[in-house]
Amino acid sequence: RVLITVKAAPNPSITHGETVCVAGVLIGDYGATGWIRLYPINFRHLPTATEDFKKYDIVTVECQPAGEARLESWKPNMSTLHVETNLPPWKRRQQLLEPIIDDSMCRIRRDASADARARSLALVRPTEILGFRLEPHPGWSKDEQSKIDAYVNQLELDVFEEAQDKTPLEPPRFRGFYKWRCAEPKCTTHEQSIIDWEFVALQRHLWNRSDADAQAAIRKRFYDEICAPGNDVAFYVGNQAKRPQTFSILGVYYPKKAT
């Protein structure tokens, strides 16, 4: 039983064409009991019955260990996924999430660097958000592009896959980064890339805008609005299987500050 808190942007996959990492907190009888990563999920090819689950839904789903070092990673059987309810902003979400918010990104990175089986997901509250930066996306790497090409070619050859969407996954126009400081006394700041599904989806929506207009709209949403002074911001972070010490921002938690 999982409260979905994160949908990461799609990534190229040779087996699935594109995959999405979904993460959340395990829900027990008395609240959150830990973190879980559901991977891989191909949203483009999900059965209709399960394709509409969204952030802050509570779902049940059968899973098995993903067979990697990160203990939070589980492979879901998407045909078993059932949406129980959606938690509206923000009171009920806060009741589950506030008790598990961390304040030290530095410690989480140290632990992951020392042991690949250390915690790979967290919700961390910054003491200070120092900036937000955008840069042009360099495009898919040769390895990523070869995965996309191989999958599309596979679909073209498969006579039983006529109904499948064969459109290759396009990279977003921009990469984004938050720079921030955690509560660790000797923190030298963190600058982490944003791989939130909503960050990429907004860019798709702005496809017909100039670069300058699109960047202004992205900055307004992800910095001016989400990180507004009146919001009690925390970052959902997750690391990479191949580089456990490297964490990215998977999403933002931003209820209003108590008055």
C-alpha positions, 0 to 999 in steps of 0.5 A, a space after each residue: 500500500 503506497 502513497 505515490 509522491 513522485 513520477 520522474 520524467 521518462 528515460 530511454 529503455 532498450 526493453 520498454 522504449 521508455 520507462 518511468 520511475 515512480 516512488 512513494 511511501 509505504 503506508 502501514 496501519 499507523 502511518 508511513 513505514 518507509 520508502 519504495 521505488 516502483 520501476 520500470 513502468 512504461 506509462 505510454 503502454 499501460 493498460 487503461 485500468 491503471 494508466 490514470 494513477 497520479 501523485 498523492 494517490 494511495 494505491 495497492 499493487 503487487 511487487 517483487 524485489 527489483 534485484 539491485 542494491 537499492 533496497 527500496 527498488 521493487 518491480 510492480 505488477 501493474 495489472 494488480 494496481 488499484 487506486 484507493 483514494 487521492 489525498 487533497 492538499 495539504 493536511 492529509 498529506 502532511 500527516 503522513 509525510 511530515 514525520 519522515 522529512 529529513 534535514 541533512 542531504 549531506 548525511 544521506 549522500 555520505 551514507 549512500 557513498 559508503 554503502 550502495 544499500 543505504 537509503 536511496 530515497 528521501 524527502 529533505 527540507 532545505 534551510 535555504 534555497 539559493 537559486 534555480 538554473 536552466 540550461 539547454 538539454 544536450 539531447 540523448 547520449 549515443 547510448 540513450 539514442 541507441 536504446 530508443 532506435 532499437 526499441 522503435 525498430 523492434 516495434 516496426 518488425 513486430 506484426 502483433 504491435 500495430 496498436 503500439 505508439 511507435 513515436 520515439 521519446 524526445 528529450 526535453 528542451 531544458 535541464 533544470 537545477 535547484 541550488 540549496 543548503 541543507 541543515 548540515 553545519 558544514 554543508 557546502 551547498 547542493 546543486 541537483 538536477 530536476 527529473 520531475 515528470 511535471 518539469 518535462 510535461 510543462 516544457 511539452 506544453 510550451 513547445 510553441 514558445 520561444 526559448 526565452 518565453 519558455 524559460 520564463 514560464 518554467 522559472 515562474 512555476 518551479 521557482 517563483 510559485 513552488 518555492 515561494 517564501 510562504 511555502 514550507 518546501 522540501 525536496 523529494 530526492 533519489 539516487 542513481 543505481 550506477 552512481 549511488 552518491 548522485 541524487 536528483 530532485 524527483 519532485 517538490 513538496 510545498 504546503 503553506 507555512 503555518 501562520 
